[in-house]
Amino acid sequence: MEIIYQLAAICRENPSIPFFFCIGAGYWLGSFKYKGVALGAVAATLIVAVIVGALMGVVISPNVKNIFFLLFIFTIGYSSGPAFFHSLRSSALPLLAFALLMAVLCLASAYVMAKLMGLNPGFGAGLLAGSATESLMIGVATDTIAKLGLGSALTARYVNDVPIAYAISYLFGTIGAIWITAYLGPILLGVKDIRAEARALESKLGETKMPPDTFIEYTDYLTRSYRVENPRYIGRSVGAAEAAEGGDKSFLITALRRQGEKISVTDETTLEKDDVVAVRSLRRILADTAAMPGPEVVDNELSSLVMERVSVVVTKREWFGKTVEELAVEPQMHGVIISKITRGVQEIPVYNSTVIHRGDVVTIGGVMKAVELAIPTIGYPERTSTATDMVTVALGIAAGTIVGALTLKVGRIPLSLTTGGGALLAGLLISWFRSTRPVFGNMPAATSWLFQSLGLCGFIAVVGLSCGPDFVSGLRQNGWGIMWGGIVVTVVPIVSCILAGRWFFKMNPVILLGACTGARLCTAALGALQEACGSPTPVLGYTVPYALNNIIFAVWGVVIVLLMA
């Protein structure tokens, strides 16, 4: 026992030890799955931190909590920016209305249940945050409670009550969302075979299913080597020859050998008699031998192509709102294919009917020369880089926090974005500006994941350690009520939206269920739904509601506290 007391004393003197222990243990515990469902790093960190806090009484400065939360919420805004602003356009109106319906029902049901059970603002906010599985609301709600002017003792109590209610209601919030969307949802929609619905949607979108371990090898583009003997080419520049033979960029001279030596090719390079050139073009063009530079020759080295794959941020208006199929026939896309589309943090399936949005990151591939010609017509290339623009990140968080700290009093009610809301707004705006001029604010995917995941888990660890001593008493007083309230707040909005999507919005069942997981901000439910469908298509309904409600539920963290106060 003496060793345990000594360890506890060391932890109290060095709070960084239990802080990092809770994060590490949370990630480890959250990785375990039962029937495909994992608790997740955030909920697991909170549970571990509550237990450690109750046992050791560790005190950590609230400034640590605020720093981690600001880093997390800024990155949420940064990741959601282009998708959020796209969701406000008329083309996304049905999904926008659907997301708003889900958000309003979640807020209304949480408020009604909290009032019926006589919960205080802290428990009410935690009930909504846990049922909606939206950890972001914890920080926004606690910031708002701190500004109510309730006195230090009552403020501390309400602040500690938020994560208690969150922890109690979170478990069913996740499991319930998974079960309803992936398993009950198809029944409510009258769908007997959700996999068949997904296959039908894929077919409609232009996806062709191939048997396992097979692929289509045929391509319209071929590369041939020719000796320059045709007078039409001799003395002409490469650029002029390409324009004359394939004005739509369907004819490219990709390599050149002169007097046995391979030389670099530019548009200004002049072709000479007996040069050997590699031509990349369509089969039908190459079939016209009279139009070629000369007789075909065998030159394996010259015909071996350097292929390139590049991720490009879509910033050119010509791409906005167009489908993959429409873009495939554009002159600048000759010999180039779209292999991947990323919207926010979600990968979007590449079908013929997939619509490209501003700020999407499309991965294109093909012959290096064709890819380089295509890039400036799409947007800005994101070359492989591990560097993060910390100047923009740090100054953006600072500026957003200043704006969020400003308070306007209407009567006795303090109205404020809160520091978290200000940082969220800064992330949204910086991400939006980057989608138009992506020369600043670079944040690789790995950095984004680290800031979001570690930022949130660090914040949650401090919250759990702080509320640990009060957790048992709060659980005894309101535990069962919050649990049943969480079930109601989870079930009612999702079931109502599924029925509304069927009868009012008349959405495709797969898209509808995907929209439910996005509007409820439950990525775990999206994964379970995709597994049930045997298809990635639900993500097509997920992205717009997710981007919009990420912001709306942050606002709800303020609203629920003000309604309950």
N, C-alpha and C positions, 0 to 999 in steps of 0.2 A: 504493500500500500504506500510505503514511503516513496518508492520510485514514481508511482502515479502522481502523488502530490508534488513531487519535484518537477515532473514533466509538465503538470498543469501550471506551476509557477513560472517555468521557463516560457511556456506559451503565452501567459499573460504579460510577461515582460517583453516578449518578442512576438507580437501579433502577426507578423508576416509568416510565421511557421504554420499556425492553424489556417491562415488565409490560403496559402498555396496548397496545404494538405487538402482542404475542402474542395478546391478546384480540381486537383489531380484525382482525388477519390470520386468526385462527381463525374468526371469524364469516364473513369473506369467503370463505375457502377452503371452509368447511363448507357454503356455500350452493349450490355447484356439484353438479349431478346427472348421473349416468350411468345411463341406462336406468331413470330414475325413482328411483334410490337416491342419497342424499346422505350424505357422511361425517358431517355434523352439526358444530355449533359446538364441542361438548365435545371430541370426538376430534381435530378439526382444531387446536384450541387447544393440546392436549397435544403434538401432533406439532411444531407451530411452536415451542412453548416448549422442548421437548427439544433441537431443533436450535440455537436461540438460546443455550440454557444450555451446550450442548457447545462452541459456538464462542467465547462471551464469558466464561463462568465468572461469571455474575451471581449475587450473593448477596442474597436478600430475607429479611427477618425472618419467622420462622415464625408470628409473631402476625398478620401480614397474611393468611396462609393460613387461620388459625383463624377470623378474623373473617368472611371471605367464606363459609367452610364453614358456620358457625353460622347465618348469614343464609339460606343455601340450605336447610339441613336443617330449620330452623324452618318455612319456607314450605312445604316438602313435607308436613310434618305438618299445617299449617293447611289445605292444599288437600285433604288426604285424610281429615280427621277424621270427618265424618258418614258417608261411605262406608265407612270402616274399621270403625266401630262397628256399622254396619248389617250388615257382612259376618259379624259374630259372632252374628247372630240365626239362629234355627232355619230361617227361610224361605230363607236363603241357604246352607244346609248343603251341598248338592251342589257349588256353586261354591267354597265354603270348603274342602271336602275336596280338590277338584281343585287349588286353588292351593297347598295344603299339600303335596300329592304332588309338584307341580312344584318347589317350594322344596327339599324333602328330596332329590329326585333330583339337583338342581343341586349342592347341598352335598356329597352323597355321591360323585358322579362327580368333582367337583373335588378332593376329599380323596384319593380313590383314585389319580387320575392324578398328583397332586402327590407322593404317597408313592412311587408306582412310578418316578417320574423323579428322586426324591431332592431335591425342591425345598425351599427354606427357607420359613419362614412368610410372608415378604414376597412371594415369587414365587407361593406357593399362594393367598394372598388376591387378588393381582392377576389370577391365572388365573380365579378364580371371578367376580371383578368384571367382567372384560372379556368373558368368555363369556356372562354374564348381562346384559351391557350396563347394569350398575348402577353408575354413577359414585359414588353415595353411599357405597358400601362402601369406597372408597379412604380417605376421611376417617376412618371408624369403625375400619378395620383399622390405619391408621397410629397412631391414638390408642391402640389396644390394645397395639401393639408397643412404644410408648413407655413403657408401664407394666409391661413384663415384667422390667425390671431387668437387661437384658443387657449393659450397658456402653455408653458413648456411641458407640464405633466400630461395634460390631455392630448397635446400634439404628439408626444412620444408614444402614448398608448395607441392612438389611431394609426400612426405610421407603422408600428409593429404589428398591428392587426391586419394590414394589407397582405404581407407575405403568408400569414397564417391561413387566411381564407383562400389565398391563391393555391397553397400547397394542398389544402383539403379538396378543392374543386377541380384541380388540374388533371388528376388522374382520369376521372370520368370524362372530363372535357376532351382528352385525347382519345381514349378508348371509345367513347360514345360517338365522336365524329367519324372515327374509322368504321365502326360497325354500321352506323346509319348510312353513310355515303357509299360504302363498298358492298354492303350486303342487304340492308333494308331498303335502300334507295331504289334499286331496280324493281323490287316488289311494288313499292308505292307508285312507280311509273308504269307498271303493267308490262315490264320487260322480262320475258322468260329466259332469254340468253343474252347477257350483256356483252359477251365476247363476239357474238354474231353482230350485234349493233356496232361494236367497235370496228369489226372487219368491213361492214357496210360503209361506215364513215370513212375508213381508209380508202376504200375503192372510190368513193365519191370525191375524195380529195386528190385522187390521182396516184395513190400508192399501189404498187404491184407486189404482191407477196410471192417470194421465191421459196422453193423447198430448202430445208436446212443444208448448209455447206455448199450452196450453189450460188452463181452470180452470172450476170450477162456480160460477155466479153466484147460484144460488138460495139464499135464506135464509128461515128461518121467522120472523125478526123484521123488522118494518117500523115506520116512523115516519109518523104522520098528524097533521094539525093540526085541531083542533075548536074551535068557539065554544061556551062553557059556557052551555047553556040547560036542561040536564037538572036537575030539582029535587034529584036525589040528590047532585049535586056542589056546588050553590050553598051557600055557608056552611060547607063542609067543608074541613078542612085537607088539604094534598097528601098527607101521610102516611096519613091516615085513608082517603082516596079510593083510594090505591094498595093499602092492606091489604084494603079491601072488594072491589075488583075483581080483584086478583091477589095473594092472600095469600102466594103462593109466590114473590113478587118478579118475576112474569112481566108485570107491568103497571107502567110507570114514566112519570111526568110529568116530562119532561126540560127543558122551557122554558115560559115564560109571557109573554104580552104583555097589558098592561092599558092601555086608553085610548091605544093606539098606541105605548106605550113598553114595551120589553122589560125585565123585572125579574128579579132573581135568585130562584131557587126553593129553598126548604128544606122539610123535613117539616112545619114549623109554618105555612107560608104558607097563608092562607085564600083559597079560590077564590070569585070574585064573578061575578055574572051578566055575560055578554058578554065575559068574559076569553077570550083565545085561548090554548089550551094545545097543546103538542106531546106526543103519547103514543107511547111505544115499547112494543110488545107483540107477541104471537104473532099470526099471520094469523087463526087460528080465533077469537081473542078480538076482534080488530078487525072481524071479519066480522059480529059481533052489534051492529049499529048502534044498537039500542035501549039497549044498555048503555053506549054511549059518552057523553061529556060533552055532546054536542049535534051539530049538523050539521057535516060536514066542510067545511073552508075551505082555500083555497090561501094558504099563507104559506111561501114558499121559505126565507126566512131562519130562521124558527122551526124548520122541519123539517130544516135543515142541522145535523147533529150534530157535536159535538166528541168525537172518538174519542181513546182513551187506551191506551197500551201501557206496562205496568209489570212489572218483575221482582220476584217475591215469594219470600222464603225460607219454605219449608214448615215450620211449627212446630206447627200444630194437629193433635192426634192423630186427628181425624176424617178427615184426608187420608192418614195413614200406611197403606200397603199397598193403597190403592184404585187401580183402573185409571182411565185417562182417560175411558173410556166410562161407568163408574159415576159419576164426578164430573160429567160433562156434564149429567146429569139432576137434579143436586142443585139445590134452590131458589136458593141463593146464586150459582149459575153461569148463571142465565138471562141470555141476551144477552151472555155472556162466553165467549171461546174461549181455549184453551191453545195458544199458537203455538210455544213452545220450552221444552225442559227441559234444564237443565244439572246434571250430577252431578259434583262435584269440578271437574276442568278439562275434562271431556268433555261434548259435547252429545249428548243422547239423542234418538233419533227419536221423534216424537210419533205413536204408533199408538193405536187403541182399547184394546188390551190392555197398553199400557205402564203399569207399576206405579210409583206415586209413593213415594219414600222420604223419610224425615225428613232435612231439610237440603238437599233438592233446591231449586234455584232455578227456579221456573216463570215464564215470561213470559206474561201474560194480556193480552187486548185486547178492546175493545168500547166502548160508549158510556161516557163518563166517569162518569156517575152509577152505572151498573151495575158498573163496575170498582171504584169506591170502596166500594160496598156489599160486594163480594166479598172485597176485600183482608183485612179483619180476620177473616174466616172461614178464611183460608188460613194467614196468618202475618204476617211483617214485610216491608213494602215496601223494596226497595233502590232508592231514587230515584237518578237519575244523579248521581254524585258522584266527584270526583277526589281527595278527601281520604282519606288513610290514617291509621288510629289508631296513630300511632307510639308513643304511651305504652304501649299494650298489647303492641305488637310488641317494643319494646326491653326492657320489664320482663319479658315472657314469655321472651325469649332469656336474659336475665340469671338469672332464677329456674331455668330448665331447666338452664343450664350449672352452676349451683351444685349441683343435685341430681346431675347426671351426673359431677361431679368427685369425689363421695364414693366411696371404695373399700373393699370388704370382702374381706379375705384369707381364703381357705379353704385351709389348708396353705400352700403356696408360691404358689398361684394367685391373682392379684388379680382380683376380680370387681367390675365397675363398669358402669354404663350408658354410660360415656364422656361427655364434654361434648357430643358430637354427638347421642348417644342421649337425653340430657336435654333438649336443645333440641327434638328431634323429638317427645318426649313432651309438652313444653309446647305445641307447635303443635297436636298432636292434641287435647289437653284444651281449649285455648282455642277451637278450631274447634267442638268438640262443645258447649261452653257457649254459644257464639254461635248455634248452631242451635236452642237453646231460648229464648234471650233475645238476639236480634240487635240490641242497643242499644249494643254496644261492639265493638271489634276489627274495624272495617270495613277491608277490603283489596280495592280494585278489581282487576279482572282484569289490567289493565295493570301494576299494582304487583306483583301476584303473579308475573307473567311475568318482570318485571325482577329481582325478588329471586331467583327460582329460576335464571334463565338467567345473569345476571351473577354471582350468588353462586357458582354452580358453575364457570363459566368462569374467574372470578378465582382460585378455589381451585386449579383445574387448572393455570392458568398458573404459579402459584408452585411447585406440585409438579413440573411439567415443567422449569422453570428450575433447580430444585434438583437434580433427578436427571440432568440433561443430561450432565454430565461422566462419569457412570458408565453411561450408556445403552449405548454401543458395546460395552464389555466385557461387560455383562450380556447383550446380544444375541448376542455371539459364544459365550458359555458355554451359554446355555439357549434361544436363540431358536427353533430348529427344534423342540425338545421341547415348548416352551410352545405353539407354533403347532398342532402335532398334538394336544396335550392339549386346547387350546381347541376344536378341531373335535369331539372326543369329548364334551366337557362341553356343547357346544351341541346336538349331534344327539341324544344318548341321552335326555336328559330330555324334549325336545319330542316325539320319535317315541313314546316310552313313554307319554306323557300322551295323545297322540292315540289310540293303541290302547286305553288304559284308558278314555278318554271314549267310545269307540265300543262296547266290549264290556262294561264294568262300569258306567259312569255312564249309558250309553245317552242321550247328549245329542244334540240337534239338531246336524247337521254345521256349520252356520253359527255357532251359538252356541258350539260346542266349539272351533272354530278361533279365534274371537274371544277365548275364555277362555285359549287358549294364548298369544296375544299379550299379554294382560293379566298372566297369571301369570309371563311372561318379561320383563315390564316393557319391552316393545319397541313403542313407539308407531309407529315406522317400519313395522313388520310389520303393525300394524293398518291403516295407510293403504294398504299394498299389498294386503291382504286385502279391504278395502272396494272397492278398484278392481277386483279380480278378481271380486268378487261383484256389482259394479254396484249396491251397496246399502249403506246405513249400518248394517244390522242386526247385523253382527259386534260392534258396540260394546255391545250388550246383554249379551254374555258377557264383555266386557273389564273393566268398571268394578269389580266386586267383587274378582276376583283381583288386579287392579292395586293397589287400595287396600290389600289385605291384605299382598301380597308386598312392597310398598314398605317396610313396617315389618319384615317377617320378614327380608328381605335385609339390612337394616341390622343386625339382630341377627346374621346370618350373618357379617358382617364381624368381629365379636368371636369367634364360635365357631370359624371356620376358623383364626384365628391361635392360639387356645388349643389346638386339636387338633394343629396343626403344631408348636407350641413344644416 
